[in-house]
Amino acid sequence: MAEMTDNSNSDAARETLARIIETSSPATLVSCGSLATEISRMWQNHQDGVDVRTLDTIDPNARLHIDRVADLALITGTLEHLPHDEGALLLGQLRNYGTHQIAVLVGEAPGWAFTDFIGLGFRRHAELENDNGALTLYTYNLDTYNHKRAWNNPENWANPEMWGKAWW
C-alpha cells in the first residue's frame, strides 16, 4: 500500500492511517471524513471484497445503521465541526455496535478534551504535525479495551463457592 502516501501536507496522517489499515486488514470498514474516505477507498481498491461504508461528516449519525459489525472505523475531520453531543454519539454508537477497532484523527476540536476520549474507552495513540496544526490520533480496540483483572476470579471473592451461582 505504498501508493497511499503522497507529498501533500498530511503525509504523516495518511501514512499513519494506512498503517492502521494494513495491520488490521479489515474486510468491513466505516469511514467518515475526506482523509478517512480517501484512505479507505485506496484499501478497497487494493484488496478484493472489502466493504467500505462512508458516513457524511455533516450528520454522520443519520446514516449510521450498521447491519453487520465493522472491523475498522476511521474518523477524520469530523469532530471538529460537530456539536460535542453528536460526536460522542457517533463514537459511542460505533463502539456499541461492536466495531472491532476505531481510529479518530482529530485536530483542534472545541469542547473535546483528552478525558472525553478516555471516557469513551479510547487511548491517545499519537501526536502528528500538520500544516493546519497538531493532530491527535485516538484509538479504540475491542481486544484491549477491557483488560483481564487479576482480582476478578472466584479465589478473590468473599464466598468463592457462590461464584456464578447467585446474582443479586
C-alpha positions in Angstrom: 0.0 0.0 0.0 2.9 2.3 -0.7 0.7 4.3 -3.1 -1.2 5.7 -0.2 1.3 8.3 0.5 1.9 11.5 -1.5 3.8 14.7 -1.0 0.9 16.8 0.5 0.8 18.4 3.9 -0.8 15.4 5.5 1.7 12.7 4.7 2.1 11.7 8.4 -1.7 11.4 8.8 -2.0 9.4 5.6 0.9 7.1 6.5 -0.5 6.6 10.0 -4.0 5.7 8.8 -2.6 3.5 6.1 -0.5 1.6 8.7 -3.6 1.1 10.8 -5.5 -0.3 7.9 -2.6 -2.6 6.9 -2.1 -4.0 10.3 -5.8 -4.7 10.9 -6.6 -5.9 7.4 -10.3 -5.1 7.6 -12.9 -6.7 5.5 -15.5 -4.2 6.6 -14.6 -0.5 7.0 -16.6 2.5 8.1 -15.1 5.9 7.1 -16.1 9.4 8.0 -14.2 12.4 6.7 -12.3 13.1 3.5 -9.0 11.7 4.5 -10.5 8.6 6.1 -12.6 8.0 3.0 -9.6 8.6 0.7 -7.5 6.0 2.6 -10.5 3.6 2.8 -11.1 3.7 -0.9 -7.4 3.1 -1.6 -7.6 0.0 0.7 -10.8 -1.1 -1.1 -9.0 -0.8 -4.5 -6.0 -2.7 -3.1 -8.0 -5.6 -1.6 -10.8 -7.6 -3.2 -14.1 -7.9 -1.4 -13.6 -5.0 1.1 -16.9 -3.4 2.1 -16.5 0.3 2.7 -19.3 2.3 4.2 -19.0 6.1 4.1 -20.7 8.5 6.6 -21.5 12.1 5.9 -19.4 14.5 8.1 -22.3 16.9 8.4 -24.6 14.4 10.1 -22.8 11.1 10.4 -25.4 9.7 12.9 -28.1 9.9 10.3 -26.7 7.0 8.2 -25.1 5.0 11.0 -27.1 1.9 10.7 -24.6 -0.9 10.8 -26.2 -4.2 9.7 -23.1 -6.2 10.5 -20.2 -5.5 12.7 -17.4 -3.4 11.1 -13.8 -4.5 11.5 -12.5 -0.9 11.5 -13.8 2.7 11.6 -11.7 5.7 10.6 -12.9 9.2 11.6 -11.1 12.3 10.3 -12.1 16.0 10.1 -15.5 15.3 11.7 -15.5 16.0 15.4 -14.1 19.5 14.8 -17.3 20.5 13.1 -19.9 18.6 15.1 -21.5 19.5 18.4 -19.9 17.6 21.3 -23.1 15.5 21.9 -23.3 14.5 18.2 -19.6 13.5 18.2 -19.9 11.5 21.4 -23.0 9.8 20.0 -21.1 8.8 16.8 -18.1 7.4 18.7 -20.4 5.7 21.3 -22.6 4.1 18.6 -19.6 2.8 16.6 -18.2 1.3 19.8 -21.6 -0.1 20.9 -22.3 -1.7 17.5 -19.2 -3.8 18.1 -16.8 -2.1 15.7 -13.6 -4.0 16.4 -11.2 -1.0 16.1 -11.8 2.7 15.8 -9.2 5.3 14.9 -10.1 9.0 15.3 -7.7 11.6 13.9 -8.8 15.0 15.4 -7.3 18.5 15.2 -8.3 21.4 17.5 -11.9 20.5 18.4 -13.8 22.9 20.7 -15.4 21.1 23.6 -13.3 18.0 23.2 -10.7 17.1 25.8 -8.4 14.1 26.4 -10.7 13.0 29.2 -13.7 12.8 26.8 -11.9 10.2 24.6 -10.7 8.3 27.7 -14.2 8.2 29.0 -15.3 6.6 25.7 -12.6 3.9 26.0 -10.1 5.4 23.6 -6.3 5.8 24.1 -4.2 8.6 22.9 -2.0 6.9 20.3 0.0 9.6 18.6 0.5 13.3 18.0 1.0 14.3 14.4 2.1 17.6 13.0 0.2 19.1 10.0 0.3 22.4 8.2 -3.0 23.2 9.8 -1.7 22.5 13.3 -1.4 19.4 15.5 -3.5 16.3 15.0 -4.1 13.7 17.7 -4.8 10.1 17.0 -7.1 8.3 19.4 -7.7 4.6 19.0 -10.1 2.0 20.4 -9.6 -1.7 20.2 -12.2 -4.1 21.5 -9.5 -6.7 22.2 -7.6 -4.4 24.6 -10.3 -2.2 25.9 -11.3 -4.2 29.0 -8.2 -6.0 30.2 -8.5 -9.0 32.4 -8.1 -8.2 36.1 -6.3 -10.5 38.4 -8.8 -10.0 41.2 -11.8 -10.9 39.0 -11.9 -14.6 39.8 -13.5 -16.9 42.4 -10.4 -17.1 44.6 -10.5 -13.4 45.4 -14.2 -13.2 46.5 -15.6 -13.5 50.0 -17.7 -16.5 49.1 -15.9 -18.3 46.2 -18.3 -21.2 46.4 -21.1 -18.9 45.2 -19.2 -17.7 42.1 -21.6 -17.8 39.2 -24.5 -19.3 41.2 -26.3 -16.4 42.8 -27.0 -13.0 41.4 -28.4 -10.2 43.5 
